[in-house]
């Protein structure tokens, strides 16, 4: 079991590793966008979105 754990990853990680699109926009940036529109702070999502920008995701 331990050896098989090395090969486990989420579909989002696999998509990004292959150079494809991921669900990042819909699951992170969209929340930040809606928060701004509705006046609801989303500090954690904002940090994650900034991290994604730095990583090119």
Protein Blocks (a to p, Z undefined) as FASTA:
>chain_A
ZZmmmmgccfklmmmmnopacfklmmmmmmmmmmmmnopacfklmmmmmmmmmnoZZ
